[in-house]
């Protein structure tokens, strides 16, 4: 992906400028080459604007979008403001990125390590008594619930203990390979963990539960696929980091 930044300086009638981009944005929203966009206005200089557009690639922008059916109508909306452009360039994202402390992590919101350890303790008690998923854990190590709590804590923004103490993703992958997990077993795993979340008193606000359940669905579906005979998942990868309504980047 590439990020295009366009800097405008609008000397007057900023309302008309914003209305024009409101109409132009409808065309961006329909463009398959456009990932997202945002128009920001300077609080200190109200006539200064920055438009950020994320494109799937520079080529998709310059050839695909500009050569496509949507571009003439887009250009017609913004044409009166082309002379007001001070900069128009593509930028490549770097690894330097992250979230600040204003919004708590899912780990913090859930209650930290103690909450995840309580969750997995209740969960594996259910697993042991379950006839669908119990056989997969017939020879489970006594420390397994605590290790899974470490994994979940790291996934949801807590300390990277699973990576540092257990070997991270490759170690977790090794537990799933060759198990031939079935869809009924995957579904039961999710359902039992959600039941355990209720019993453990994890936050029940819709935002947390949506993010929490989203990871369970994403992670268990990967685990199912990776466990099948002949599966060739990546042998090395970082532990996924899950946020509020944020899945790992989409790869089409």
MODELLER restraints for C-alpha pairs under 7 A, 6 or more apart:
rsr = mdl.restraints
at = mdl.atoms
rsr.add(forms.Gaussian(group=physical.xy_distance, feature=features.Distance(at['CA:1:A'], at['CA:54:A']), mean=6.88, stdev=0.5))
rsr.add(forms.Gaussian(group=physical.xy_distance, feature=features.Distance(at['CA:1:A'], at['CA:55:A']), mean=5.74, stdev=0.5))
rsr.add(forms.Gaussian(group=physical.xy_distance, feature=features.Distance(at['CA:1:A'], at['CA:56:A']), mean=4.44, stdev=0.5))
rsr.add(forms.Gaussian(group=physical.xy_distance, feature=features.Distance(at['CA:1:A'], at['CA:57:A']), mean=4.80, stdev=0.5))
rsr.add(forms.Gaussian(group=physical.xy_distance, feature=features.Distance(at['CA:2:A'], at['CA:54:A']), mean=5.80, stdev=0.5))
rsr.add(forms.Gaussian(group=physical.xy_distance, feature=features.Distance(at['CA:2:A'], at['CA:55:A']), mean=5.37, stdev=0.5))
rsr.add(forms.Gaussian(group=physical.xy_distance, feature=features.Distance(at['CA:2:A'], at['CA:56:A']), mean=6.36, stdev=0.5))
rsr.add(forms.Gaussian(group=physical.xy_distance, feature=features.Distance(at['CA:2:A'], at['CA:57:A']), mean=5.36, stdev=0.5))
rsr.add(forms.Gaussian(group=physical.xy_distance, feature=features.Distance(at['CA:2:A'], at['CA:58:A']), mean=6.17, stdev=0.5))
rsr.add(forms.Gaussian(group=physical.xy_distance, feature=features.Distance(at['CA:2:A'], at['CA:90:A']), mean=6.35, stdev=0.5))
rsr.add(forms.Gaussian(group=physical.xy_distance, feature=features.Distance(at['CA:2:A'], at['CA:91:A']), mean=5.88, stdev=0.5))
rsr.add(forms.Gaussian(group=physical.xy_distance, feature=features.Distance(at['CA:2:A'], at['CA:92:A']), mean=5.14, stdev=0.5))
rsr.add(forms.Gaussian(group=physical.xy_distance, feature=features.Distance(at['CA:2:A'], at['CA:93:A']), mean=6.94, stdev=0.5))
rsr.add(forms.Gaussian(group=physical.xy_distance, feature=features.Distance(at['CA:3:A'], at['CA:52:A']), mean=6.79, stdev=0.5))
rsr.add(forms.Gaussian(group=physical.xy_distance, feature=features.Distance(at['CA:3:A'], at['CA:53:A']), mean=5.73, stdev=0.5))
rsr.add(forms.Gaussian(group=physical.xy_distance, feature=features.Distance(at['CA:3:A'], at['CA:54:A']), mean=4.39, stdev=0.5))
rsr.add(forms.Gaussian(group=physical.xy_distance, feature=features.Distance(at['CA:3:A'], at['CA:55:A']), mean=6.15, stdev=0.5))
rsr.add(forms.Gaussian(group=physical.xy_distance, feature=features.Distance(at['CA:3:A'], at['CA:90:A']), mean=5.49, stdev=0.5))
rsr.add(forms.Gaussian(group=physical.xy_distance, feature=features.Distance(at['CA:3:A'], at['CA:91:A']), mean=5.03, stdev=0.5))
rsr.add(forms.Gaussian(group=physical.xy_distance, feature=features.Distance(at['CA:3:A'], at['CA:92:A']), mean=6.22, stdev=0.5))
rsr.add(forms.Gaussian(group=physical.xy_distance, feature=features.Distance(at['CA:4:A'], at['CA:52:A']), mean=5.74, stdev=0.5))
rsr.add(forms.Gaussian(group=physical.xy_distance, feature=features.Distance(at['CA:4:A'], at['CA:53:A']), mean=5.14, stdev=0.5))
rsr.add(forms.Gaussian(group=physical.xy_distance, feature=features.Distance(at['CA:4:A'], at['CA:54:A']), mean=6.20, stdev=0.5))
rsr.add(forms.Gaussian(group=physical.xy_distance, feature=features.Distance(at['CA:4:A'], at['CA:89:A']), mean=5.57, stdev=0.5))
rsr.add(forms.Gaussian(group=physical.xy_distance, feature=features.Distance(at['CA:4:A'], at['CA:90:A']), mean=4.29, stdev=0.5))
rsr.add(forms.Gaussian(group=physical.xy_distance, feature=features.Distance(at['CA:4:A'], at['CA:91:A']), mean=6.03, stdev=0.5))
rsr.add(forms.Gaussian(group=physical.xy_distance, feature=features.Distance(at['CA:5:A'], at['CA:50:A']), mean=6.67, stdev=0.5))
rsr.add(forms.Gaussian(group=physical.xy_distance, feature=features.Distance(at['CA:5:A'], at['CA:51:A']), mean=5.67, stdev=0.5))
rsr.add(forms.Gaussian(group=physical.xy_distance, feature=features.Distance(at['CA:5:A'], at['CA:52:A']), mean=4.78, stdev=0.5))
rsr.add(forms.Gaussian(group=physical.xy_distance, feature=features.Distance(at['CA:5:A'], at['CA:53:A']), mean=6.62, stdev=0.5))
rsr.add(forms.Gaussian(group=physical.xy_distance, feature=features.Distance(at['CA:5:A'], at['CA:88:A']), mean=5.73, stdev=0.5))
rsr.add(forms.Gaussian(group=physical.xy_distance, feature=features.Distance(at['CA:5:A'], at['CA:89:A']), mean=5.69, stdev=0.5))
rsr.add(forms.Gaussian(group=physical.xy_distance, feature=features.Distance(at['CA:5:A'], at['CA:90:A']), mean=6.48, stdev=0.5))
rsr.add(forms.Gaussian(group=physical.xy_distance, feature=features.Distance(at['CA:6:A'], at['CA:50:A']), mean=5.65, stdev=0.5))
rsr.add(forms.Gaussian(group=physical.xy_distance, feature=features.Distance(at['CA:6:A'], at['CA:51:A']), mean=5.06, stdev=0.5))
rsr.add(forms.Gaussian(group=physical.xy_distance, feature=features.Distance(at['CA:6:A'], at['CA:52:A']), mean=6.65, stdev=0.5))
rsr.add(forms.Gaussian(group=physical.xy_distance, feature=features.Distance(at['CA:6:A'], at['CA:85:A']), mean=6.84, stdev=0.5))
rsr.add(forms.Gaussian(group=physical.xy_distance, feature=features.Distance(at['CA:6:A'], at['CA:87:A']), mean=5.46, stdev=0.5))
rsr.add(forms.Gaussian(group=physical.xy_distance, feature=features.Distance(at['CA:6:A'], at['CA:88:A']), mean=4.38, stdev=0.5))
rsr.add(forms.Gaussian(group=physical.xy_distance, feature=features.Distance(at['CA:6:A'], at['CA:89:A']), mean=6.79, stdev=0.5))
rsr.add(forms.Gaussian(group=physical.xy_distance, feature=features.Distance(at['CA:7:A'], at['CA:49:A']), mean=5.77, stdev=0.5))
rsr.add(forms.Gaussian(group=physical.xy_distance, feature=features.Distance(at['CA:7:A'], at['CA:50:A']), mean=4.57, stdev=0.5))
rsr.add(forms.Gaussian(group=physical.xy_distance, feature=features.Distance(at['CA:7:A'], at['CA:51:A']), mean=6.44, stdev=0.5))
rsr.add(forms.Gaussian(group=physical.xy_distance, feature=features.Distance(at['CA:7:A'], at['CA:85:A']), mean=5.73, stdev=0.5))
rsr.add(forms.Gaussian(group=physical.xy_distance, feature=features.Distance(at['CA:7:A'], at['CA:86:A']), mean=5.34, stdev=0.5))
rsr.add(forms.Gaussian(group=physical.xy_distance, feature=features.Distance(at['CA:7:A'], at['CA:87:A']), mean=5.09, stdev=0.5))
rsr.add(forms.Gaussian(group=physical.xy_distance, feature=features.Distance(at['CA:7:A'], at['CA:88:A']), mean=6.60, stdev=0.5))
rsr.add(forms.Gaussian(group=physical.xy_distance, feature=features.Distance(at['CA:8:A'], at['CA:48:A']), mean=5.76, stdev=0.5))
rsr.add(forms.Gaussian(group=physical.xy_distance, feature=features.Distance(at['CA:8:A'], at['CA:49:A']), mean=5.04, stdev=0.5))
rsr.add(forms.Gaussian(group=physical.xy_distance, feature=features.Distance(at['CA:8:A'], at['CA:50:A']), mean=6.26, stdev=0.5))
rsr.add(forms.Gaussian(group=physical.xy_distance, feature=features.Distance(at['CA:8:A'], at['CA:84:A']), mean=5.41, stdev=0.5))
rsr.add(forms.Gaussian(group=physical.xy_distance, feature=features.Distance(at['CA:8:A'], at['CA:85:A']), mean=4.54, stdev=0.5))
rsr.add(forms.Gaussian(group=physical.xy_distance, feature=features.Distance(at['CA:8:A'], at['CA:86:A']), mean=5.68, stdev=0.5))
rsr.add(forms.Gaussian(group=physical.xy_distance, feature=features.Distance(at['CA:9:A'], at['CA:47:A']), mean=5.44, stdev=0.5))
rsr.add(forms.Gaussian(group=physical.xy_distance, feature=features.Distance(at['CA:9:A'], at['CA:48:A']), mean=4.55, stdev=0.5))
rsr.add(forms.Gaussian(group=physical.xy_distance, feature=features.Distance(at['CA:9:A'], at['CA:49:A']), mean=6.33, stdev=0.5))
rsr.add(forms.Gaussian(group=physical.xy_distance, feature=features.Distance(at['CA:9:A'], at['CA:84:A']), mean=5.46, stdev=0.5))
rsr.add(forms.Gaussian(group=physical.xy_distance, feature=features.Distance(at['CA:9:A'], at['CA:85:A']), mean=6.66, stdev=0.5))
rsr.add(forms.Gaussian(group=physical.xy_distance, feature=features.Distance(at['CA:10:A'], at['CA:47:A']), mean=4.74, stdev=0.5))
rsr.add(forms.Gaussian(group=physical.xy_distance, feature=features.Distance(at['CA:10:A'], at['CA:48:A']), mean=6.30, stdev=0.5))
rsr.add(forms.Gaussian(group=physical.xy_distance, feature=features.Distance(at['CA:10:A'], at['CA:84:A']), mean=6.21, stdev=0.5))
rsr.add(forms.Gaussian(group=physical.xy_distance, feature=features.Distance(at['CA:11:A'], at['CA:47:A']), mean=5.87, stdev=0.5))
rsr.add(forms.Gaussian(group=physical.xy_distance, feature=features.Distance(at['CA:14:A'], at['CA:47:A']), mean=6.66, stdev=0.5))
rsr.add(forms.Gaussian(group=physical.xy_distance, feature=features.Distance(at['CA:20:A'], at['CA:77:A']), mean=5.56, stdev=0.5))
rsr.add(forms.Gaussian(group=physical.xy_distance, feature=features.Distance(at['CA:20:A'], at['CA:78:A']), mean=6.44, stdev=0.5))
rsr.add(forms.Gaussian(group=physical.xy_distance, feature=features.Distance(at['CA:21:A'], at['CA:78:A']), mean=6.91, stdev=0.5))
rsr.add(forms.Gaussian(group=physical.xy_distance, feature=features.Distance(at['CA:24:A'], at['CA:74:A']), mean=5.15, stdev=0.5))
rsr.add(forms.Gaussian(group=physical.xy_distance, feature=features.Distance(at['CA:24:A'], at['CA:77:A']), mean=5.90, stdev=0.5))
rsr.add(forms.Gaussian(group=physical.xy_distance, feature=features.Distance(at['CA:27:A'], at['CA:70:A']), mean=6.26, stdev=0.5))
rsr.add(forms.Gaussian(group=physical.xy_distance, feature=features.Distance(at['CA:27:A'], at['CA:74:A']), mean=6.29, stdev=0.5))
rsr.add(forms.Gaussian(group=physical.xy_distance, feature=features.Distance(at['CA:28:A'], at['CA:34:A']), mean=6.29, stdev=0.5))
rsr.add(forms.Gaussian(group=physical.xy_distance, feature=features.Distance(at['CA:33:A'], at['CA:55:A']), mean=5.66, stdev=0.5))
rsr.add(forms.Gaussian(group=physical.xy_distance, feature=features.Distance(at['CA:33:A'], at['CA:56:A']), mean=5.44, stdev=0.5))
rsr.add(forms.Gaussian(group=physical.xy_distance, feature=features.Distance(at['CA:33:A'], at['CA:60:A']), mean=5.73, stdev=0.5))
rsr.add(forms.Gaussian(group=physical.xy_distance, feature=features.Distance(at['CA:33:A'], at['CA:61:A']), mean=6.39, stdev=0.5))
rsr.add(forms.Gaussian(group=physical.xy_distance, feature=features.Distance(at['CA:33:A'], at['CA:65:A']), mean=6.45, stdev=0.5))
rsr.add(forms.Gaussian(group=physical.xy_distance, feature=features.Distance(at['CA:34:A'], at['CA:54:A']), mean=6.07, stdev=0.5))
rsr.add(forms.Gaussian(group=physical.xy_distance, feature=features.Distance(at['CA:34:A'], at['CA:55:A']), mean=4.67, stdev=0.5))
rsr.add(forms.Gaussian(group=physical.xy_distance, feature=features.Distance(at['CA:34:A'], at['CA:56:A']), mean=6.33, stdev=0.5))
rsr.add(forms.Gaussian(group=physical.xy_distance, feature=features.Distance(at['CA:35:A'], at['CA:54:A']), mean=5.26, stdev=0.5))
rsr.add(forms.Gaussian(group=physical.xy_distance, feature=features.Distance(at['CA:35:A'], at['CA:55:A']), mean=5.51, stdev=0.5))
rsr.add(forms.Gaussian(group=physical.xy_distance, feature=features.Distance(at['CA:35:A'], at['CA:56:A']), mean=6.42, stdev=0.5))
rsr.add(forms.Gaussian(group=physical.xy_distance, feature=features.Distance(at['CA:36:A'], at['CA:53:A']), mean=5.93, stdev=0.5))
rsr.add(forms.Gaussian(group=physical.xy_distance, feature=features.Distance(at['CA:36:A'], at['CA:54:A']), mean=5.35, stdev=0.5))
rsr.add(forms.Gaussian(group=physical.xy_distance, feature=features.Distance(at['CA:37:A'], at['CA:52:A']), mean=5.42, stdev=0.5))
rsr.add(forms.Gaussian(group=physical.xy_distance, feature=features.Distance(at['CA:37:A'], at['CA:53:A']), mean=4.26, stdev=0.5))
rsr.add(forms.Gaussian(group=physical.xy_distance, feature=features.Distance(at['CA:37:A'], at['CA:54:A']), mean=6.18, stdev=0.5))
rsr.add(forms.Gaussian(group=physical.xy_distance, feature=features.Distance(at['CA:38:A'], at['CA:51:A']), mean=5.82, stdev=0.5))
rsr.add(forms.Gaussian(group=physical.xy_distance, feature=features.Distance(at['CA:38:A'], at['CA:52:A']), mean=5.22, stdev=0.5))
rsr.add(forms.Gaussian(group=physical.xy_distance, feature=features.Distance(at['CA:38:A'], at['CA:53:A']), mean=6.60, stdev=0.5))
rsr.add(forms.Gaussian(group=physical.xy_distance, feature=features.Distance(at['CA:39:A'], at['CA:49:A']), mean=6.99, stdev=0.5))
rsr.add(forms.Gaussian(group=physical.xy_distance, feature=features.Distance(at['CA:39:A'], at['CA:50:A']), mean=5.87, stdev=0.5))
rsr.add(forms.Gaussian(group=physical.xy_distance, feature=features.Distance(at['CA:39:A'], at['CA:51:A']), mean=4.39, stdev=0.5))
rsr.add(forms.Gaussian(group=physical.xy_distance, feature=features.Distance(at['CA:39:A'], at['CA:52:A']), mean=6.33, stdev=0.5))
rsr.add(forms.Gaussian(group=physical.xy_distance, feature=features.Distance(at['CA:40:A'], at['CA:49:A']), mean=5.60, stdev=0.5))
rsr.add(forms.Gaussian(group=physical.xy_distance, feature=features.Distance(at['CA:40:A'], at['CA:50:A']), mean=5.26, stdev=0.5))
rsr.add(forms.Gaussian(group=physical.xy_distance, feature=features.Distance(at['CA:40:A'], at['CA:51:A']), mean=6.31, stdev=0.5))
rsr.add(forms.Gaussian(group=physical.xy_distance, feature=features.Distance(at['CA:41:A'], at['CA:48:A']), mean=6.08, stdev=0.5))
rsr.add(forms.Gaussian(group=physical.xy_distance, feature=features.Distance(at['CA:41:A'], at['CA:49:A']), mean=4.53, stdev=0.5))
rsr.add(forms.Gaussian(group=physical.xy_distance, feature=features.Distance(at['CA:41:A'], at['CA:50:A']), mean=6.59, stdev=0.5))
rsr.add(forms.Gaussian(group=physical.xy_distance, feature=features.Distance(at['CA:42:A'], at['CA:48:A']), mean=5.39, stdev=0.5))
rsr.add(forms.Gaussian(group=physical.xy_distance, feature=features.Distance(at['CA:42:A'], at['CA:49:A']), mean=5.94, stdev=0.5))
rsr.add(forms.Gaussian(group=physical.xy_distance, feature=features.Distance(at['CA:55:A'], at['CA:61:A']), mean=6.17, stdev=0.5))
rsr.add(forms.Gaussian(group=physical.xy_distance, feature=features.Distance(at['CA:65:A'], at['CA:71:A']), mean=6.25, stdev=0.5))
rsr.add(forms.Gaussian(group=physical.xy_distance, feature=features.Distance(at['CA:105:A'], at['CA:156:A']), mean=6.73, stdev=0.5))
rsr.add(forms.Gaussian(group=physical.xy_distance, feature=features.Distance(at['CA:105:A'], at['CA:157:A']), mean=5.54, stdev=0.5))
rsr.add(forms.Gaussian(group=physical.xy_distance, feature=features.Distance(at['CA:105:A'], at['CA:243:A']), mean=6.84, stdev=0.5))
rsr.add(forms.Gaussian(group=physical.xy_distance, feature=features.Distance(at['CA:106:A'], at['CA:156:A']), mean=5.21, stdev=0.5))
rsr.add(forms.Gaussian(group=physical.xy_distance, feature=features.Distance(at['CA:106:A'], at['CA:157:A']), mean=6.35, stdev=0.5))
rsr.add(forms.Gaussian(group=physical.xy_distance, feature=features.Distance(at['CA:106:A'], at['CA:243:A']), mean=6.42, stdev=0.5))
rsr.add(forms.Gaussian(group=physical.xy_distance, feature=features.Distance(at['CA:107:A'], at['CA:153:A']), mean=5.88, stdev=0.5))
rsr.add(forms.Gaussian(group=physical.xy_distance, feature=features.Distance(at['CA:107:A'], at['CA:156:A']), mean=4.97, stdev=0.5))
rsr.add(forms.Gaussian(group=physical.xy_distance, feature=features.Distance(at['CA:107:A'], at['CA:157:A']), mean=5.38, stdev=0.5))
rsr.add(forms.Gaussian(group=physical.xy_distance, feature=features.Distance(at['CA:107:A'], at['CA:158:A']), mean=5.44, stdev=0.5))
rsr.add(forms.Gaussian(group=physical.xy_distance, feature=features.Distance(at['CA:110:A'], at['CA:202:A']), mean=5.75, stdev=0.5))
rsr.add(forms.Gaussian(group=physical.xy_distance, feature=features.Distance(at['CA:110:A'], at['CA:203:A']), mean=6.07, stdev=0.5))
rsr.add(forms.Gaussian(group=physical.xy_distance, feature=features.Distance(at['CA:113:A'], at['CA:153:A']), mean=6.41, stdev=0.5))
rsr.add(forms.Gaussian(group=physical.xy_distance, feature=features.Distance(at['CA:116:A'], at['CA:149:A']), mean=5.09, stdev=0.5))
rsr.add(forms.Gaussian(group=physical.xy_distance, feature=features.Distance(at['CA:116:A'], at['CA:153:A']), mean=6.66, stdev=0.5))
rsr.add(forms.Gaussian(group=physical.xy_distance, feature=features.Distance(at['CA:117:A'], at['CA:146:A']), mean=5.89, stdev=0.5))
rsr.add(forms.Gaussian(group=physical.xy_distance, feature=features.Distance(at['CA:117:A'], at['CA:149:A']), mean=5.19, stdev=0.5))
rsr.add(forms.Gaussian(group=physical.xy_distance, feature=features.Distance(at['CA:118:A'], at['CA:200:A']), mean=6.24, stdev=0.5))
rsr.add(forms.Gaussian(group=physical.xy_distance, feature=features.Distance(at['CA:119:A'], at['CA:196:A']), mean=5.90, stdev=0.5))
rsr.add(forms.Gaussian(group=physical.xy_distance, feature=features.Distance(at['CA:119:A'], at['CA:197:A']), mean=5.90, stdev=0.5))
rsr.add(forms.Gaussian(group=physical.xy_distance, feature=features.Distance(at['CA:119:A'], at['CA:200:A']), mean=5.50, stdev=0.5))
rsr.add(forms.Gaussian(group=physical.xy_distance, feature=features.Distance(at['CA:120:A'], at['CA:145:A']), mean=5.20, stdev=0.5))
rsr.add(forms.Gaussian(group=physical.xy_distance, feature=features.Distance(at['CA:120:A'], at['CA:146:A']), mean=6.99, stdev=0.5))
rsr.add(forms.Gaussian(group=physical.xy_distance, feature=features.Distance(at['CA:120:A'], at['CA:148:A']), mean=6.95, stdev=0.5))
rsr.add(forms.Gaussian(group=physical.xy_distance, feature=features.Distance(at['CA:120:A'], at['CA:149:A']), mean=6.00, stdev=0.5))
rsr.add(forms.Gaussian(group=physical.xy_distance, feature=features.Distance(at['CA:121:A'], at['CA:145:A']), mean=5.82, stdev=0.5))
rsr.add(forms.Gaussian(group=physical.xy_distance, feature=features.Distance(at['CA:122:A'], at['CA:196:A']), mean=5.69, stdev=0.5))
rsr.add(forms.Gaussian(group=physical.xy_distance, feature=features.Distance(at['CA:123:A'], at['CA:192:A']), mean=6.42, stdev=0.5))
rsr.add(forms.Gaussian(group=physical.xy_distance, feature=features.Distance(at['CA:123:A'], at['CA:193:A']), mean=5.60, stdev=0.5))
rsr.add(forms.Gaussian(group=physical.xy_distance, feature=features.Distance(at['CA:123:A'], at['CA:196:A']), mean=5.21, stdev=0.5))
rsr.add(forms.Gaussian(group=physical.xy_distance, feature=features.Distance(at['CA:124:A'], at['CA:145:A']), mean=6.56, stdev=0.5))
rsr.add(forms.Gaussian(group=physical.xy_distance, feature=features.Distance(at['CA:126:A'], at['CA:192:A']), mean=6.90, stdev=0.5))
rsr.add(forms.Gaussian(group=physical.xy_distance, feature=features.Distance(at['CA:127:A'], at['CA:133:A']), mean=6.32, stdev=0.5))
rsr.add(forms.Gaussian(group=physical.xy_distance, feature=features.Distance(at['CA:127:A'], at['CA:134:A']), mean=5.16, stdev=0.5))
rsr.add(forms.Gaussian(group=physical.xy_distance, feature=features.Distance(at['CA:128:A'], at['CA:134:A']), mean=5.05, stdev=0.5))
rsr.add(forms.Gaussian(group=physical.xy_distance, feature=features.Distance(at['CA:132:A'], at['CA:185:A']), mean=6.06, stdev=0.5))
rsr.add(forms.Gaussian(group=physical.xy_distance, feature=features.Distance(at['CA:133:A'], at['CA:185:A']), mean=5.36, stdev=0.5))
rsr.add(forms.Gaussian(group=physical.xy_distance, feature=features.Distance(at['CA:133:A'], at['CA:188:A']), mean=6.83, stdev=0.5))
rsr.add(forms.Gaussian(group=physical.xy_distance, feature=features.Distance(at['CA:133:A'], at['CA:189:A']), mean=6.95, stdev=0.5))
rsr.add(forms.Gaussian(group=physical.xy_distance, feature=features.Distance(at['CA:150:A'], at['CA:161:A']), mean=6.32, stdev=0.5))
rsr.add(forms.Gaussian(group=physical.xy_distance, feature=features.Distance(at['CA:150:A'], at['CA:162:A']), mean=5.48, stdev=0.5))
rsr.add(forms.Gaussian(group=physical.xy_distance, feature=features.Distance(at['CA:151:A'], at['CA:162:A']), mean=5.41, stdev=0.5))
rsr.add(forms.Gaussian(group=physical.xy_distance, feature=features.Distance(at['CA:153:A'], at['CA:159:A']), mean=6.91, stdev=0.5))
rsr.add(forms.Gaussian(group=physical.xy_distance, feature=features.Distance(at['CA:154:A'], at['CA:160:A']), mean=5.18, stdev=0.5))
rsr.add(forms.Gaussian(group=physical.xy_distance, feature=features.Distance(at['CA:154:A'], at['CA:161:A']), mean=6.93, stdev=0.5))
rsr.add(forms.Gaussian(group=physical.xy_distance, feature=features.Distance(at['CA:154:A'], at['CA:162:A']), mean=6.81, stdev=0.5))
rsr.add(forms.Gaussian(group=physical.xy_distance, feature=features.Distance(at['CA:155:A'], at['CA:239:A']), mean=6.52, stdev=0.5))
rsr.add(forms.Gaussian(group=physical.xy_distance, feature=features.Distance(at['CA:155:A'], at['CA:240:A']), mean=5.58, stdev=0.5))
rsr.add(forms.Gaussian(group=physical.xy_distance, feature=features.Distance(at['CA:155:A'], at['CA:241:A']), mean=4.64, stdev=0.5))
rsr.add(forms.Gaussian(group=physical.xy_distance, feature=features.Distance(at['CA:155:A'], at['CA:242:A']), mean=5.73, stdev=0.5))
rsr.add(forms.Gaussian(group=physical.xy_distance, feature=features.Distance(at['CA:156:A'], at['CA:241:A']), mean=6.05, stdev=0.5))
rsr.add(forms.Gaussian(group=physical.xy_distance, feature=features.Distance(at['CA:156:A'], at['CA:242:A']), mean=5.22, stdev=0.5))
rsr.add(forms.Gaussian(group=physical.xy_distance, feature=features.Distance(at['CA:156:A'], at['CA:243:A']), mean=6.55, stdev=0.5))
rsr.add(forms.Gaussian(group=physical.xy_distance, feature=features.Distance(at['CA:157:A'], at['CA:241:A']), mean=6.44, stdev=0.5))
rsr.add(forms.Gaussian(group=physical.xy_distance, feature=features.Distance(at['CA:162:A'], at['CA:168:A']), mean=5.44, stdev=0.5))
rsr.add(forms.Gaussian(group=physical.xy_distance, feature=features.Distance(at['CA:168:A'], at['CA:238:A']), mean=6.98, stdev=0.5))
rsr.add(forms.Gaussian(group=physical.xy_distance, feature=features.Distance(at['CA:168:A'], at['CA:239:A']), mean=6.07, stdev=0.5))
rsr.add(forms.Gaussian(group=physical.xy_distance, feature=features.Distance(at['CA:169:A'], at['CA:236:A']), mean=6.73, stdev=0.5))
rsr.add(forms.Gaussian(group=physical.xy_distance, feature=features.Distance(at['CA:169:A'], at['CA:237:A']), mean=5.99, stdev=0.5))
rsr.add(forms.Gaussian(group=physical.xy_distance, feature=features.Distance(at['CA:169:A'], at['CA:238:A']), mean=5.90, stdev=0.5))
rsr.add(forms.Gaussian(group=physical.xy_distance, feature=features.Distance(at['CA:169:A'], at['CA:239:A']), mean=5.28, stdev=0.5))
rsr.add(forms.Gaussian(group=physical.xy_distance, feature=features.Distance(at['CA:170:A'], at['CA:235:A']), mean=6.21, stdev=0.5))
rsr.add(forms.Gaussian(group=physical.xy_distance, feature=features.Distance(at['CA:170:A'], at['CA:236:A']), mean=5.64, stdev=0.5))
rsr.add(forms.Gaussian(group=physical.xy_distance, feature=features.Distance(at['CA:176:A'], at['CA:223:A']), mean=6.33, stdev=0.5))
rsr.add(forms.Gaussian(group=physical.xy_distance, feature=features.Distance(at['CA:176:A'], at['CA:226:A']), mean=6.72, stdev=0.5))
rsr.add(forms.Gaussian(group=physical.xy_distance, feature=features.Distance(at['CA:176:A'], at['CA:227:A']), mean=5.12, stdev=0.5))
rsr.add(forms.Gaussian(group=physical.xy_distance, feature=features.Distance(at['CA:177:A'], at['CA:226:A']), mean=6.03, stdev=0.5))
rsr.add(forms.Gaussian(group=physical.xy_distance, feature=features.Distance(at['CA:177:A'], at['CA:227:A']), mean=4.35, stdev=0.5))
rsr.add(forms.Gaussian(group=physical.xy_distance, feature=features.Distance(at['CA:178:A'], at['CA:227:A']), mean=4.97, stdev=0.5))
rsr.add(forms.Gaussian(group=physical.xy_distance, feature=features.Distance(at['CA:178:A'], at['CA:228:A']), mean=5.93, stdev=0.5))
rsr.add(forms.Gaussian(group=physical.xy_distance, feature=features.Distance(at['CA:178:A'], at['CA:229:A']), mean=5.85, stdev=0.5))
rsr.add(forms.Gaussian(group=physical.xy_distance, feature=features.Distance(at['CA:179:A'], at['CA:227:A']), mean=5.12, stdev=0.5))
rsr.add(forms.Gaussian(group=physical.xy_distance, feature=features.Distance(at['CA:179:A'], at['CA:228:A']), mean=6.77, stdev=0.5))
rsr.add(forms.Gaussian(group=physical.xy_distance, feature=features.Distance(at['CA:180:A'], at['CA:227:A']), mean=4.92, stdev=0.5))
rsr.add(forms.Gaussian(group=physical.xy_distance, feature=features.Distance(at['CA:180:A'], at['CA:228:A']), mean=4.52, stdev=0.5))
rsr.add(forms.Gaussian(group=physical.xy_distance, feature=features.Distance(at['CA:180:A'], at['CA:229:A']), mean=6.54, stdev=0.5))
rsr.add(forms.Gaussian(group=physical.xy_distance, feature=features.Distance(at['CA:181:A'], at['CA:224:A']), mean=5.34, stdev=0.5))
rsr.add(forms.Gaussian(group=physical.xy_distance, feature=features.Distance(at['CA:181:A'], at['CA:227:A']), mean=6.05, stdev=0.5))
rsr.add(forms.Gaussian(group=physical.xy_distance, feature=features.Distance(at['CA:181:A'], at['CA:228:A']), mean=6.94, stdev=0.5))
rsr.add(forms.Gaussian(group=physical.xy_distance, feature=features.Distance(at['CA:182:A'], at['CA:224:A']), mean=6.88, stdev=0.5))
rsr.add(forms.Gaussian(group=physical.xy_distance, feature=features.Distance(at['CA:186:A'], at['CA:220:A']), mean=6.22, stdev=0.5))
rsr.add(forms.Gaussian(group=physical.xy_distance, feature=features.Distance(at['CA:186:A'], at['CA:224:A']), mean=6.89, stdev=0.5))
rsr.add(forms.Gaussian(group=physical.xy_distance, feature=features.Distance(at['CA:190:A'], at['CA:216:A']), mean=6.33, stdev=0.5))
rsr.add(forms.Gaussian(group=physical.xy_distance, feature=features.Distance(at['CA:211:A'], at['CA:243:A']), mean=6.99, stdev=0.5))
rsr.add(forms.Gaussian(group=physical.xy_distance, feature=features.Distance(at['CA:211:A'], at['CA:244:A']), mean=5.63, stdev=0.5))
rsr.add(forms.Gaussian(group=physical.xy_distance, feature=features.Distance(at['CA:211:A'], at['CA:245:A']), mean=5.14, stdev=0.5))
rsr.add(forms.Gaussian(group=physical.xy_distance, feature=features.Distance(at['CA:226:A'], at['CA:233:A']), mean=5.89, stdev=0.5))
